[in-house]
Amino acid sequence: MSVWRFKPLHLEILRVLELKGGLVKDKDLYETVRRTYDISFSQFLKTLLTLEIQGLIIVRQLKENVRIIELTPLGRRMQI
């Protein structure tokens, strides 16, 4: 059974980043988004990669398996 989303996943990720001050660990962001969207961690990472390619976020590797996600100025302007 598929789930219809009222808001695209990438917009929800940008919204959550804005609410959390524009800087958050990937696992924290994933857990927050997962409350609303039934997605796998790999699907979440693919969406982050798409947002990074578009210049909306920056993903930095802090330690092994720990990433910091930062909202760019362009990403802040994308908020609806």
HUVENMO-V991036 format. One line per field, one symbol per residue. phi: phi as a letter, one per 30 degrees, with the letter a starting at -180 (. if undefined). A space follows every 10 residues. Layout:
BEGIN
phi = ???
END
This chain:
BEGIN
phi = .dcdcdbeed ddddddeddc jibadddddd dddddccdbd dddddddddd ddddicbbcc ddbdibcccb ddeddddddc
END
